[in-house]
Amino acid sequence: MSKFRTIAVFAYPAEAAVIKSKLESEDVAVFLRDEFTIATDPFATNAIGGVKMDVYKEDYIKAIG
């Protein structure tokens, strides 16, 4: 069972970076999946499914609130 929950999906890493910095300022650890893959090949975002933003399950309510 995973200890992470996906809270958002973004088309580009720059979009995710804005929300990531906001959440980290509120002491929520954020992990971006596929960030570097899409940064190197932006046209792959549809095939991969975008940049997934994950947080620990314990921080899920705080992150979406």
PQR file with spaces between the fields and no chain letter, atoms N, CA, C, O and H, PARSE charges and radii, in Angstrom:
ATOM       1  N    MET     1       0.842   -1.175    0.000 -0.4000 1.5000
ATOM       2  CA   MET     1       0.000    0.000    0.000 -0.0000 2.0000
ATOM       3  C    MET     1       0.889    1.241    0.000  0.5500 1.7000
ATOM       4  O    MET     1       1.873    1.310    0.736 -0.5500 1.4000
ATOM       5  N    SER     2       0.546    2.184   -0.803 -0.4000 1.5000
ATOM       6  CA   SER     2       1.353    3.392   -0.946 -0.0000 2.0000
ATOM       7  C    SER     2       1.157    4.336    0.231  0.5500 1.7000
ATOM       8  O    SER     2       0.073    4.417    0.808 -0.5500 1.4000
ATOM       9  H    SER     2      -0.253    2.128   -1.401  0.4000 1.0000
ATOM      10  N    LYS     3       2.226    5.048    0.575 -0.4000 1.5000
ATOM      11  CA   LYS     3       2.108    6.041    1.644 -0.0000 2.0000
ATOM      12  C    LYS     3       1.873    7.429    1.093  0.5500 1.7000
ATOM      13  O    LYS     3       1.907    8.408    1.838 -0.5500 1.4000
ATOM      14  H    LYS     3       3.107    4.982    0.106  0.4000 1.0000
ATOM      15  N    PHE     4       1.630    7.527   -0.226 -0.4000 1.5000
ATOM      16  CA   PHE     4       1.402    8.822   -0.867 -0.0000 2.0000
ATOM      17  C    PHE     4       0.021    8.877   -1.501  0.5500 1.7000
ATOM      18  O    PHE     4      -0.568    7.850   -1.839 -0.5500 1.4000
ATOM      19  H    PHE     4       1.602    6.731   -0.831  0.4000 1.0000
ATOM      20  N    ARG     5      -0.483   10.100   -1.655 -0.4000 1.5000
ATOM      21  CA   ARG     5      -1.733   10.345   -2.385 -0.0000 2.0000
ATOM      22  C    ARG     5      -1.475   11.433   -3.398  0.5500 1.7000
ATOM      23  O    ARG     5      -0.804   12.422   -3.102 -0.5500 1.4000
ATOM      24  H    ARG     5      -0.005   10.934   -1.380  0.4000 1.0000
ATOM      25  N    THR     6      -2.002   11.255   -4.589 -0.4000 1.5000
ATOM      26  CA   THR     6      -1.889   12.268   -5.635 -0.0000 2.0000
ATOM      27  C    THR     6      -2.975   13.311   -5.404  0.5500 1.7000
ATOM      28  O    THR     6      -4.157   12.983   -5.302 -0.5500 1.4000
ATOM      29  H    THR     6      -2.547   10.452   -4.829  0.4000 1.0000
ATOM      30  N    ILE     7      -2.557   14.575   -5.324 -0.4000 1.5000
ATOM      31  CA   ILE     7      -3.532   15.633   -5.067 -0.0000 2.0000
ATOM      32  C    ILE     7      -3.813   16.481   -6.297  0.5500 1.7000
ATOM      33  O    ILE     7      -4.816   17.193   -6.345 -0.5500 1.4000
ATOM      34  H    ILE     7      -1.596   14.841   -5.407  0.4000 1.0000
ATOM      35  N    ALA     8      -2.923   16.410   -7.306 -0.4000 1.5000
ATOM      36  CA   ALA     8      -3.139   17.211   -8.510 -0.0000 2.0000
ATOM      37  C    ALA     8      -2.266   16.681   -9.640  0.5500 1.7000
ATOM      38  O    ALA     8      -1.257   16.015   -9.408 -0.5500 1.4000
ATOM      39  H    ALA     8      -2.108   15.831   -7.267  0.4000 1.0000
ATOM      40  N    VAL     9      -2.675   16.992  -10.869 -0.4000 1.5000
ATOM      41  CA   VAL     9      -1.905   16.649  -12.060 -0.0000 2.0000
ATOM      42  C    VAL     9      -1.787   17.907  -12.899  0.5500 1.7000
ATOM      43  O    VAL     9      -2.774   18.608  -13.121 -0.5500 1.4000
ATOM      44  H    VAL     9      -3.495   17.533  -11.058  0.4000 1.0000
ATOM      45  N    PHE    10      -0.576   18.192  -13.366 -0.4000 1.5000
ATOM      46  CA   PHE    10      -0.309   19.400  -14.142 -0.0000 2.0000
ATOM      47  C    PHE    10       0.279   19.036  -15.499  0.5500 1.7000
ATOM      48  O    PHE    10       0.950   18.014  -15.635 -0.5500 1.4000
ATOM      49  H    PHE    10       0.225   17.623  -13.186  0.4000 1.0000
ATOM      50  N    ALA    11       0.029   19.863  -16.490 -0.4000 1.5000
ATOM      51  CA   ALA    11       0.573   19.626  -17.828 -0.0000 2.0000
ATOM      52  C    ALA    11       2.064   19.935  -17.884  0.5500 1.7000
ATOM      53  O    ALA    11       2.802   19.278  -18.617 -0.5500 1.4000
ATOM      54  H    ALA    11      -0.517   20.694  -16.380  0.4000 1.0000
ATOM      55  N    TYR    12       2.513   20.925  -17.121 -0.4000 1.5000
ATOM      56  CA   TYR    12       3.906   21.357  -17.193 -0.0000 2.0000
ATOM      57  C    TYR    12       4.499   21.518  -15.797  0.5500 1.7000
ATOM      58  O    TYR    12       3.787   21.869  -14.856 -0.5500 1.4000
ATOM      59  H    TYR    12       1.913   21.459  -16.526  0.4000 1.0000
ATOM      60  N    PRO    13       5.800   21.264  -15.658 -0.5600 1.5000
ATOM      61  CA   PRO    13       6.454   21.367  -14.351  0.2800 2.0000
ATOM      62  C    PRO    13       6.385   22.768  -13.737  0.5500 1.7000
ATOM      63  O    PRO    13       6.341   22.893  -12.514 -0.5500 1.4000
ATOM      64  N    ALA    14       6.374   23.802  -14.541 -0.4000 1.5000
ATOM      65  CA   ALA    14       6.325   25.166  -14.008 -0.0000 2.0000
ATOM      66  C    ALA    14       5.027   25.415  -13.243  0.5500 1.7000
ATOM      67  O    ALA    14       5.024   26.115  -12.230 -0.5500 1.4000
ATOM      68  H    ALA    14       6.410   23.701  -15.535  0.4000 1.0000
ATOM      69  N    GLU    15       3.942   24.851  -13.722 -0.4000 1.5000
ATOM      70  CA   GLU    15       2.663   24.993  -13.027 -0.0000 2.0000
ATOM      71  C    GLU    15       2.714   24.305  -11.662  0.5500 1.7000
ATOM      72  O    GLU    15       2.235   24.841  -10.662 -0.5500 1.4000
ATOM      73  H    GLU    15       3.944   24.282  -14.545  0.4000 1.0000
ATOM      74  N    ALA    16       3.294   23.129  -11.641 -0.4000 1.5000
ATOM      75  CA   ALA    16       3.396   22.369  -10.392 -0.0000 2.0000
ATOM      76  C    ALA    16       4.311   23.055   -9.386  0.5500 1.7000
ATOM      77  O    ALA    16       4.077   22.978   -8.180 -0.5500 1.4000
ATOM      78  H    ALA    16       3.683   22.694  -12.453  0.4000 1.0000
ATOM      79  N    ALA    17       5.345   23.722   -9.871 -0.4000 1.5000
ATOM      80  CA   ALA    17       6.317   24.371   -8.983 -0.0000 2.0000
ATOM      81  C    ALA    17       5.672   25.467   -8.137  0.5500 1.7000
ATOM      82  O    ALA    17       6.058   25.670   -6.986 -0.5500 1.4000
ATOM      83  H    ALA    17       5.535   23.785  -10.850  0.4000 1.0000
ATOM      84  N    VAL    18       4.707   26.165   -8.693 -0.4000 1.5000
ATOM      85  CA   VAL    18       4.025   27.237   -7.953 -0.0000 2.0000
ATOM      86  C    VAL    18       3.261   26.665   -6.762  0.5500 1.7000
ATOM      87  O    VAL    18       3.383   27.157   -5.640 -0.5500 1.4000
ATOM      88  H    VAL    18       4.393   26.000   -9.628  0.4000 1.0000
ATOM      89  N    ILE    19       2.481   25.630   -7.015 -0.4000 1.5000
ATOM      90  CA   ILE    19       1.696   25.014   -5.945 -0.0000 2.0000
ATOM      91  C    ILE    19       2.608   24.308   -4.951  0.5500 1.7000
ATOM      92  O    ILE    19       2.358   24.338   -3.747 -0.5500 1.4000
ATOM      93  H    ILE    19       2.382   25.230   -7.927  0.4000 1.0000
ATOM      94  N    LYS    20       3.671   23.669   -5.454 -0.4000 1.5000
ATOM      95  CA   LYS    20       4.625   22.987   -4.576 -0.0000 2.0000
ATOM      96  C    LYS    20       5.243   23.956   -3.572  0.5500 1.7000
ATOM      97  O    LYS    20       5.339   23.642   -2.385 -0.5500 1.4000
ATOM      98  H    LYS    20       3.875   23.644   -6.433  0.4000 1.0000
ATOM      99  N    SER    21       5.659   25.128   -4.040 -0.4000 1.5000
ATOM     100  CA   SER    21       6.280   26.095   -3.129 -0.0000 2.0000
ATOM     101  C    SER    21       5.285   26.597   -2.085  0.5500 1.7000
ATOM     102  O    SER    21       5.660   26.841   -0.938 -0.5500 1.4000
ATOM     103  H    SER    21       5.581   25.383   -5.004  0.4000 1.0000
ATOM     104  N    LYS    22       4.031   26.751   -2.472 -0.4000 1.5000
ATOM     105  CA   LYS    22       3.000   27.179   -1.523 -0.0000 2.0000
ATOM     106  C    LYS    22       2.784   26.119   -0.444  0.5500 1.7000
ATOM     107  O    LYS    22       2.723   26.439    0.744 -0.5500 1.4000
ATOM     108  H    LYS    22       3.726   26.554   -3.404  0.4000 1.0000
ATOM     109  N    LEU    23       2.671   24.864   -0.859 -0.4000 1.5000
ATOM     110  CA   LEU    23       2.462   23.789    0.112 -0.0000 2.0000
ATOM     111  C    LEU    23       3.669   23.600    1.020  0.5500 1.7000
ATOM     112  O    LEU    23       3.512   23.368    2.219 -0.5500 1.4000
ATOM     113  H    LEU    23       2.721   24.604   -1.823  0.4000 1.0000
ATOM     114  N    GLU    24       4.870   23.696    0.463 -0.4000 1.5000
ATOM     115  CA   GLU    24       6.066   23.546    1.285 -0.0000 2.0000
ATOM     116  C    GLU    24       6.207   24.676    2.286  0.5500 1.7000
ATOM     117  O    GLU    24       6.781   24.481    3.358 -0.5500 1.4000
ATOM     118  H    GLU    24       4.998   23.885   -0.510  0.4000 1.0000
ATOM     119  N    SER    25       5.695   25.854    1.958 -0.4000 1.5000
ATOM     120  CA   SER    25       5.728   26.952    2.923 -0.0000 2.0000
ATOM     121  C    SER    25       4.793   26.685    4.106  0.5500 1.7000
ATOM     122  O    SER    25       4.926   27.298    5.165 -0.5500 1.4000
ATOM     123  H    SER    25       5.229   26.013    1.088  0.4000 1.0000
ATOM     124  N    GLU    26       3.846   25.762    3.910 -0.4000 1.5000
ATOM     125  CA   GLU    26       2.923   25.359    4.972 -0.0000 2.0000
ATOM     126  C    GLU    26       3.326   24.010    5.587  0.5500 1.7000
ATOM     127  O    GLU    26       2.509   23.325    6.202 -0.5500 1.4000
ATOM     128  H    GLU    26       3.737   25.264    3.050  0.4000 1.0000
ATOM     129  N    ASP    27       4.606   23.643    5.407 -0.4000 1.5000
ATOM     130  CA   ASP    27       5.183   22.421    5.983 -0.0000 2.0000
ATOM     131  C    ASP    27       4.526   21.135    5.492  0.5500 1.7000
ATOM     132  O    ASP    27       4.350   20.189    6.259 -0.5500 1.4000
ATOM     133  H    ASP    27       5.270   24.199    4.907  0.4000 1.0000
ATOM     134  N    VAL    28       4.166   21.107    4.209 -0.4000 1.5000
ATOM     135  CA   VAL    28       3.660   19.892    3.580 -0.0000 2.0000
ATOM     136  C    VAL    28       4.725   19.421    2.596  0.5500 1.7000
ATOM     137  O    VAL    28       5.090   20.150    1.674 -0.5500 1.4000
ATOM     138  H    VAL    28       4.310   21.876    3.586  0.4000 1.0000
ATOM     139  N    ALA    29       5.220   18.207    2.794 -0.4000 1.5000
ATOM     140  CA   ALA    29       6.223   17.646    1.877 -0.0000 2.0000
ATOM     141  C    ALA    29       5.540   17.270    0.569  0.5500 1.7000
ATOM     142  O    ALA    29       4.517   16.585    0.569 -0.5500 1.4000
ATOM     143  H    ALA    29       4.924   17.615    3.544  0.4000 1.0000
ATOM     144  N    VAL    30       6.111   17.720   -0.546 -0.4000 1.5000
ATOM     145  CA   VAL    30       5.523   17.492   -1.868 -0.0000 2.0000
ATOM     146  C    VAL    30       6.530   16.760   -2.742  0.5500 1.7000
ATOM     147  O    VAL    30       7.721   17.074   -2.744 -0.5500 1.4000
ATOM     148  H    VAL    30       6.942   18.277   -0.546  0.4000 1.0000
ATOM     149  N    PHE    31       6.026   15.772   -3.489 -0.4000 1.5000
ATOM     150  CA   PHE    31       6.850   15.009   -4.418 -0.0000 2.0000
ATOM     151  C    PHE    31       6.214   15.086   -5.798  0.5500 1.7000
ATOM     152  O    PHE    31       5.020   14.829   -5.952 -0.5500 1.4000
ATOM     153  H    PHE    31       5.059   15.518   -3.487  0.4000 1.0000
ATOM     154  N    LEU    32       7.008   15.437   -6.793 -0.4000 1.5000
ATOM     155  CA   LEU    32       6.505   15.542   -8.163 -0.0000 2.0000
ATOM     156  C    LEU    32       6.987   14.345   -8.973  0.5500 1.7000
ATOM     157  O    LEU    32       8.190   14.127   -9.116 -0.5500 1.4000
ATOM     158  H    LEU    32       7.978   15.646   -6.667  0.4000 1.0000
ATOM     159  N    ARG    33       6.041   13.572   -9.503 -0.4000 1.5000
ATOM     160  CA   ARG    33       6.391   12.439  -10.349 -0.0000 2.0000
ATOM     161  C    ARG    33       6.374   12.869  -11.815  0.5500 1.7000
ATOM     162  O    ARG    33       5.507   13.634  -12.236 -0.5500 1.4000
ATOM     163  H    ARG    33       5.064   13.749   -9.387  0.4000 1.0000
ATOM     164  N    ASP    34       7.323   12.379  -12.573 -0.4000 1.5000
ATOM     165  CA   ASP    34       7.464   12.636  -14.014 -0.0000 2.0000
ATOM     166  C    ASP    34       7.825   14.090  -14.335  0.5500 1.7000
ATOM     167  O    ASP    34       7.691   14.524  -15.479 -0.5500 1.4000
ATOM     168  H    ASP    34       8.028   11.757  -12.231  0.4000 1.0000
ATOM     169  N    GLU    35       8.275   14.830  -13.345 -0.4000 1.5000
ATOM     170  CA   GLU    35       8.638   16.240  -13.537 -0.0000 2.0000
ATOM     171  C    GLU    35       9.772   16.391  -14.545  0.5500 1.7000
ATOM     172  O    GLU    35       9.671   17.203  -15.465 -0.5500 1.4000
ATOM     173  H    GLU    35       8.384   14.477  -12.415  0.4000 1.0000
ATOM     174  N    PHE    36      10.833   15.634  -14.390 -0.4000 1.5000
ATOM     175  CA   PHE    36      12.008   15.796  -15.251 -0.0000 2.0000
ATOM     176  C    PHE    36      11.772   15.219  -16.642  0.5500 1.7000
ATOM     177  O    PHE    36      12.313   15.731  -17.622 -0.5500 1.4000
ATOM     178  H    PHE    36      10.915   14.975  -13.642  0.4000 1.0000
ATOM     179  N    THR    37      10.984   14.174  -16.737 -0.4000 1.5000
ATOM     180  CA   THR    37      10.671   13.598  -18.044 -0.0000 2.0000
ATOM     181  C    THR    37       9.929   14.613  -18.904  0.5500 1.7000
ATOM     182  O    THR    37      10.257   14.795  -20.076 -0.5500 1.4000
ATOM     183  H    THR    37      10.545   13.758  -15.941  0.4000 1.0000
ATOM     184  N    ILE    38       8.946   15.265  -18.335 -0.4000 1.5000
ATOM     185  CA   ILE    38       8.162   16.245  -19.087 -0.0000 2.0000
ATOM     186  C    ILE    38       8.958   17.524  -19.306  0.5500 1.7000
ATOM     187  O    ILE    38       8.760   18.208  -20.311 -0.5500 1.4000
ATOM     188  H    ILE    38       8.679   15.118  -17.383  0.4000 1.0000
ATOM     189  N    ALA    39       9.847   17.856  -18.391 -0.4000 1.5000
ATOM     190  CA   ALA    39      10.691   19.047  -18.582 -0.0000 2.0000
ATOM     191  C    ALA    39      11.602   18.871  -19.788  0.5500 1.7000
ATOM     192  O    ALA    39      11.874   19.832  -20.508 -0.5500 1.4000
ATOM     193  H    ALA    39      10.009   17.301  -17.574  0.4000 1.0000
ATOM     194  N    THR    40      12.075   17.652  -20.012 -0.4000 1.5000
ATOM     195  CA   THR    40      12.968   17.426  -21.157 -0.0000 2.0000
ATOM     196  C    THR    40      12.203   17.212  -22.459  0.5500 1.7000
ATOM     197  O    THR    40      12.732   17.479  -23.538 -0.5500 1.4000
ATOM     198  H    THR    40      11.855   16.871  -19.428  0.4000 1.0000
ATOM     199  N    ASP    41      10.954   16.730  -22.366 -0.4000 1.5000
ATOM     200  CA   ASP    41      10.142   16.512  -23.566 -0.0000 2.0000
ATOM     201  C    ASP    41       8.696   16.928  -23.287  0.5500 1.7000
ATOM     202  O    ASP    41       7.867   16.085  -22.945 -0.5500 1.4000
ATOM     203  H    ASP    41      10.524   16.514  -21.489  0.4000 1.0000
ATOM     204  N    PRO    42       8.388   18.214  -23.429 -0.5600 1.5000
ATOM     205  CA   PRO    42       7.046   18.706  -23.084  0.2800 2.0000
ATOM     206  C    PRO    42       5.914   18.054  -23.882  0.5500 1.7000
ATOM     207  O    PRO    42       4.774   18.023  -23.420 -0.5500 1.4000
ATOM     208  N    PHE    43       6.216   17.538  -25.065 -0.4000 1.5000
ATOM     209  CA   PHE    43       5.165   16.905  -25.866 -0.0000 2.0000
ATOM     210  C    PHE    43       4.750   15.545  -25.309  0.5500 1.7000
ATOM     211  O    PHE    43       3.742   14.984  -25.739 -0.5500 1.4000
ATOM     212  H    PHE    43       7.142   17.564  -25.440  0.4000 1.0000
ATOM     213  N    ALA    44       5.506   15.018  -24.370 -0.4000 1.5000
ATOM     214  CA   ALA    44       5.190   13.724  -23.766 -0.0000 2.0000
ATOM     215  C    ALA    44       4.161   13.840  -22.647  0.5500 1.7000
ATOM     216  O    ALA    44       3.741   12.825  -22.092 -0.5500 1.4000
ATOM     217  H    ALA    44       6.324   15.474  -24.021  0.4000 1.0000
ATOM     218  N    THR    45       3.755   15.040  -22.311 -0.4000 1.5000
ATOM     219  CA   THR    45       2.860   15.231  -21.165 -0.0000 2.0000
ATOM     220  C    THR    45       1.541   14.481  -21.328  0.5500 1.7000
ATOM     221  O    THR    45       1.029   13.932  -20.352 -0.5500 1.4000
ATOM     222  H    THR    45       4.097   15.865  -22.761  0.4000 1.0000
ATOM     223  N    ASN    46       0.984   14.446  -22.524 -0.4000 1.5000
ATOM     224  CA   ASN    46      -0.275   13.718  -22.727 -0.0000 2.0000
ATOM     225  C    ASN    46      -0.078   12.213  -22.646  0.5500 1.7000
ATOM     226  O    ASN    46      -0.923   11.504  -22.099 -0.5500 1.4000
ATOM     227  H    ASN    46       1.400   14.892  -23.317  0.4000 1.0000
ATOM     228  N    ALA    47       1.025   11.726  -23.183 -0.4000 1.5000
ATOM     229  CA   ALA    47       1.288   10.289  -23.162 -0.0000 2.0000
ATOM     230  C    ALA    47       1.563    9.786  -21.748  0.5500 1.7000
ATOM     231  O    ALA    47       1.139    8.689  -21.385 -0.5500 1.4000
ATOM     232  H    ALA    47       1.711   12.302  -23.627  0.4000 1.0000
ATOM     233  N    ILE    48       2.267   10.580  -20.955 -0.4000 1.5000
ATOM     234  CA   ILE    48       2.644   10.174  -19.596 -0.0000 2.0000
ATOM     235  C    ILE    48       1.530   10.459  -18.601  0.5500 1.7000
ATOM     236  O    ILE    48       1.412    9.779  -17.582 -0.5500 1.4000
ATOM     237  H    ILE    48       2.611   11.471  -21.250  0.4000 1.0000
ATOM     238  N    GLY    49       0.726   11.446  -18.892 -0.4000 1.5000
ATOM     239  CA   GLY    49      -0.355   11.794  -17.975 -0.0000 2.0000
ATOM     240  C    GLY    49      -0.052   12.994  -17.109  0.5500 1.7000
ATOM     241  O    GLY    49      -0.722   13.214  -16.100 -0.5500 1.4000
ATOM     242  H    GLY    49       0.821   11.999  -19.720  0.4000 1.0000
ATOM     243  N    GLY    50       0.948   13.773  -17.484 -0.4000 1.5000
ATOM     244  CA   GLY    50       1.266   15.001  -16.769 -0.0000 2.0000
ATOM     245  C    GLY    50       2.163   14.793  -15.564  0.5500 1.7000
ATOM     246  O    GLY    50       2.591   13.678  -15.266 -0.5500 1.4000
ATOM     247  H    GLY    50       1.492   13.594  -18.304  0.4000 1.0000
ATOM     248  N    VAL    51       2.435   15.892  -14.880 -0.4000 1.5000
ATOM     249  CA   VAL    51       3.245   15.885  -13.660 -0.0000 2.0000
ATOM     250  C    VAL    51       2.297   15.630  -12.493  0.5500 1.7000
ATOM     251  O    VAL    51       1.373   16.406  -12.248 -0.5500 1.4000
ATOM     252  H    VAL    51       2.087   16.798  -15.122  0.4000 1.0000
ATOM     253  N    LYS    52       2.536   14.535  -11.778 -0.4000 1.5000
ATOM     254  CA   LYS    52       1.685   14.180  -10.652 -0.0000 2.0000
ATOM     255  C    LYS    52       2.254   14.742   -9.359  0.5500 1.7000
ATOM     256  O    LYS    52       3.434   14.561   -9.059 -0.5500 1.4000
ATOM     257  H    LYS    52       3.287   13.905  -11.976  0.4000 1.0000
ATOM     258  N    MET    53       1.412   15.422   -8.597 -0.4000 1.5000
ATOM     259  CA   MET    53       1.831   15.986   -7.313 -0.0000 2.0000
ATOM     260  C    MET    53       1.332   15.073   -6.200  0.5500 1.7000
ATOM     261  O    MET    53       0.129   14.888   -6.019 -0.5500 1.4000
ATOM     262  H    MET    53       0.454   15.569   -8.840  0.4000 1.0000
ATOM     263  N    ASP    54       2.285   14.505   -5.455 -0.4000 1.5000
ATOM     264  CA   ASP    54       1.962   13.585   -4.365 -0.0000 2.0000
ATOM     265  C    ASP    54       2.347   14.184   -3.021  0.5500 1.7000
ATOM     266  O    ASP    54       3.305   14.948   -2.910 -0.5500 1.4000
ATOM     267  H    ASP    54       3.262   14.655   -5.602  0.4000 1.0000
ATOM     268  N    VAL    55       1.579   13.819   -2.006 -0.4000 1.5000
ATOM     269  CA   VAL    55       1.892   14.181   -0.623 -0.0000 2.0000
ATOM     270  C    VAL    55       1.722   12.928    0.227  0.5500 1.7000
ATOM     271  O    VAL    55       1.085   11.963   -0.196 -0.5500 1.4000
ATOM     272  H    VAL    55       0.800   13.198   -2.096  0.4000 1.0000
ATOM     273  N    TYR    56       2.296   12.948    1.429 -0.4000 1.5000
ATOM     274  CA   TYR    56       2.065   11.850    2.363 -0.0000 2.0000
ATOM     275  C    TYR    56       0.582   11.792    2.713  0.5500 1.7000
ATOM     276  O    TYR    56      -0.095   12.819    2.768 -0.5500 1.4000
ATOM     277  H    TYR    56       2.814   13.731    1.773  0.4000 1.0000
ATOM     278  N    LYS    57       0.089   10.585    2.948 -0.4000 1.5000
ATOM     279  CA   LYS    57      -1.328   10.418    3.297 -0.0000 2.0000
ATOM     280  C    LYS    57      -1.713   11.247    4.524  0.5500 1.7000
ATOM     281  O    LYS    57      -2.829   11.759    4.618 -0.5500 1.4000
ATOM     282  H    LYS    57       0.639    9.751    2.903  0.4000 1.0000
ATOM     283  N    GLU    58      -0.768   11.369    5.461 -0.4000 1.5000
ATOM     284  CA   GLU    58      -1.059   12.131    6.682 -0.0000 2.0000
ATOM     285  C    GLU    58      -1.277   13.618    6.388  0.5500 1.7000
ATOM     286  O    GLU    58      -1.964   14.306    7.143 -0.5500 1.4000
ATOM     287  H    GLU    58       0.139   10.954    5.385  0.4000 1.0000
ATOM     288  N    ASP    59      -0.697   14.109    5.297 -0.4000 1.5000
ATOM     289  CA   ASP    59      -0.811   15.530    4.946 -0.0000 2.0000
ATOM     290  C    ASP    59      -1.900   15.811    3.915  0.5500 1.7000
ATOM     291  O    ASP    59      -2.070   16.956    3.496 -0.5500 1.4000
ATOM     292  H    ASP    59      -0.140   13.550    4.684  0.4000 1.0000
ATOM     293  N    TYR    60      -2.632   14.791    3.502 -0.4000 1.5000
ATOM     294  CA   TYR    60      -3.611   14.940    2.416 -0.0000 2.0000
ATOM     295  C    TYR    60      -4.660   16.016    2.720  0.5500 1.7000
ATOM     296  O    TYR    60      -4.894   16.896    1.891 -0.5500 1.4000
ATOM     297  H    TYR    60      -2.494   13.861    3.842  0.4000 1.0000
ATOM     298  N    ILE    61      -5.275   15.957    3.865 -0.4000 1.5000
ATOM     299  CA   ILE    61      -6.333   16.922    4.226 -0.0000 2.0000
ATOM     300  C    ILE    61      -5.758   18.335    4.283  0.5500 1.7000
ATOM     301  O    ILE    61      -6.381   19.283    3.804 -0.5500 1.4000
ATOM     302  H    ILE    61      -5.084   15.242    4.538  0.4000 1.0000
ATOM     303  N    LYS    62      -4.582   18.473    4.862 -0.4000 1.5000
ATOM     304  CA   LYS    62      -3.935   19.790    4.957 -0.0000 2.0000
ATOM     305  C    LYS    62      -3.603   20.332    3.564  0.5500 1.7000
ATOM     306  O    LYS    62      -3.742   21.529    3.313 -0.5500 1.4000
ATOM     307  H    LYS    62      -4.075   17.703    5.251  0.4000 1.0000
ATOM     308  N    ALA    63      -3.163   19.450    2.658 -0.4000 1.5000
ATOM     309  CA   ALA    63      -2.759   19.867    1.322 -0.0000 2.0000
ATOM     310  C    ALA    63      -3.937   20.311    0.459  0.5500 1.7000
ATOM     311  O    ALA    63      -3.804   21.262   -0.312 -0.5500 1.4000
ATOM     312  H    ALA    63      -3.050   18.477    2.861  0.4000 1.0000
ATOM     313  N    ILE    64      -5.073   19.651    0.570 -0.4000 1.5000
ATOM     314  CA   ILE    64      -6.207   20.029   -0.280 -0.0000 2.0000
ATOM     315  C    ILE    64      -7.069   21.107    0.341  0.5500 1.7000
ATOM     316  O    ILE    64      -7.962   21.646   -0.314 -0.5500 1.4000
ATOM     317  H    ILE    64      -5.180   18.879    1.196  0.4000 1.0000
ATOM     318  N    GLY    65      -6.812   21.428    1.600 -0.4000 1.5000
ATOM     319  CA   GLY    65      -7.630   22.408    2.323 -0.0000 2.0000
ATOM     320  C    GLY    65      -7.323   23.816    2.042  0.5500 1.7000
ATOM     321  O    GLY    65      -7.958   24.710    2.602 -0.5500 1.4000
ATOM     322  H    GLY    65      -6.087   20.991    2.132  0.4000 1.0000
